[in-house]
Amino acid sequence: MAVAIRLTRMGRKNLVKWRIAVYDRRTRRDGRYLENLGTYNPHAKPEEKVALDLARYKHWVGHGALPSEAVARLLKHTGVLGTA
């Protein structure tokens, strides 16, 4: 099973939040996920924008899950991973 770490949309109109989750690659964007790793809230203070369970993220990457381009860019830009 090919596994990806990607974003799914939550929240309401004009006040969106994103969930960082692990998915089977064939699942649609807002479909069922395998595990929730954290959230991204673009409306929060800069230090509170990304909440991520780093241990579980590293576990999934170690088992072959690939982050989407958006997730990799987000984590690198916010400094959560340093070099994603």
C-alpha positions in Angstrom: 0.0 0.0 0.0 1.4 3.4 -1.0 1.1 5.9 1.8 1.2 9.7 1.7 1.3 12.4 4.3 -0.9 15.2 3.1 -3.4 18.0 4.1 -7.1 17.7 4.5 -9.4 20.7 4.9 -11.4 21.4 8.1 -13.2 24.4 9.5 -15.8 26.6 7.9 -16.0 29.0 5.0 -13.4 31.8 5.2 -11.9 30.3 8.4 -10.1 27.2 7.2 -7.8 24.9 9.1 -5.9 22.0 7.7 -5.3 18.5 9.2 -1.9 16.9 8.5 -2.7 13.2 8.2 -1.5 9.9 6.8 -3.5 8.5 3.8 -3.5 5.7 1.4 -2.6 7.4 -1.9 -5.8 6.4 -3.6 -8.0 8.1 -1.0 -9.7 11.4 -1.9 -8.6 14.7 -0.2 -11.2 14.7 2.6 -11.6 10.9 2.8 -10.7 8.5 5.5 -7.2 8.8 6.9 -5.0 6.2 8.7 -3.7 8.5 11.4 -3.9 12.2 12.3 -0.5 13.7 12.8 -1.4 17.3 13.6 -2.9 20.5 12.3 -2.0 23.7 10.4 -3.9 26.8 11.2 -2.9 29.7 8.9 -4.9 32.2 11.1 -3.0 31.5 14.3 0.1 33.3 15.7 3.3 32.3 13.8 4.6 30.1 16.7 1.2 28.2 16.9 0.5 27.7 13.2 1.7 24.1 13.0 1.0 21.5 15.7 2.7 18.2 14.7 3.4 14.9 16.5 7.0 14.7 15.4 7.7 11.2 16.7 4.7 9.8 14.7 5.7 11.8 11.6 9.2 10.3 11.7 7.7 6.8 12.3 5.6 7.1 9.1 8.4 8.5 7.0 10.7 5.7 8.3 8.1 3.2 7.1 8.0 4.7 3.6 5.3 7.4 3.7 6.1 10.3 1.4 4.9 13.8 2.4 3.1 15.8 -0.3 4.8 18.8 -1.8 2.6 21.1 0.2 3.3 19.3 3.5 7.1 19.3 2.9 7.1 23.0 1.9 4.9 23.9 4.9 7.1 22.0 7.5 10.3 23.4 6.0 9.0 27.0 5.9 7.7 26.9 9.5 10.9 25.3 10.7 9.3 22.3 12.3 11.6 19.9 10.6 14.5 22.1 9.7 15.3 20.5 6.4 12.3 18.6 5.2 
